[in-house]
Amino acid sequence: MGLVLYTILAVIIISSSVTAGDHSSLLEKDFPDGPSVTRECLACHEEQGHDFIKTAHWLWKGPTPHVADESKNGGLGKRNLMNNF
């Protein structure tokens, strides 16, 4: 779960810094854990957080156009495959 939260934070920081400039001055204080950092980011970037949880990265699945009957399986990924590490 911690890795997921750090990933969300990274995406938010990267996408924010590309479009809105440097956010490093906003993160000068110490945070006790990853979820605290994520909460801080989502205080201003709630919409980006909602957008992120709809992505293939978050859902761990995506289109599989080269798999037979692809339209029936709803997308394959780590969520519904075995030994996919």
C-alpha positions in Angstrom: 0.0 0.0 0.0 2.9 2.4 0.8 4.4 1.9 -2.7 1.0 2.8 -4.2 0.9 6.0 -2.2 4.4 7.0 -3.1 3.6 6.3 -6.7 0.6 8.6 -6.5 2.7 11.3 -4.9 5.4 10.9 -7.7 2.8 11.3 -10.4 1.2 14.3 -8.8 4.5 16.0 -8.2 5.8 15.3 -11.7 2.5 16.4 -13.4 2.2 19.4 -11.1 5.8 20.6 -11.6 5.5 20.2 -15.4 2.3 22.3 -15.5 2.4 24.5 -12.4 6.1 25.0 -11.6 8.2 24.0 -8.6 6.4 22.7 -5.6 9.5 22.0 -3.4 8.8 24.9 -1.1 5.4 23.4 -0.2 7.1 20.2 0.9 9.8 21.6 3.2 8.3 20.1 6.4 9.0 16.6 7.5 6.2 14.1 7.0 5.9 11.0 9.2 5.0 8.7 6.3 3.9 8.4 2.6 0.2 8.8 3.2 0.8 12.1 5.0 2.6 13.4 1.9 -0.2 12.2 -0.4 -2.8 13.9 1.8 -0.9 17.1 1.6 -0.8 16.9 -2.2 -4.4 15.9 -2.5 -5.4 19.0 -0.5 -4.8 21.1 -3.6 -4.8 18.4 -6.3 -7.9 16.4 -5.6 -9.0 16.2 -9.2 -5.6 14.8 -10.3 -6.0 12.1 -7.6 -9.4 11.1 -8.9 -8.0 11.0 -12.4 -5.0 8.9 -11.4 -7.2 6.1 -9.8 -8.8 5.6 -13.2 -5.5 4.9 -15.0 -4.2 1.5 -16.1 -1.3 1.9 -13.7 -3.6 2.2 -10.7 -6.1 -0.4 -11.8 -3.4 -2.8 -12.9 -5.2 -3.7 -16.0 -5.5 -2.4 -19.5 -6.5 -3.3 -23.1 -5.1 -6.5 -24.6 -5.6 -6.2 -28.3 -3.3 -9.1 -29.1 -5.2 -11.6 -27.0 -8.0 -13.7 -28.5 -11.5 -12.6 -27.3 -10.0 -9.5 -25.9 -13.4 -7.8 -25.8 -14.7 -10.4 -23.4 -12.0 -10.3 -20.8 -12.2 -6.6 -19.9 -8.5 -6.1 -19.9 -5.7 -8.1 -18.4 -3.1 -7.1 -15.9 -1.5 -7.9 -12.6 -4.9 -7.9 -11.0 -6.2 -11.0 -12.9 -3.1 -13.0 -14.1 -0.9 -15.5 -12.4 2.9 -15.4 -12.2 3.1 -12.0 -13.9 5.9 -10.6 -11.9 
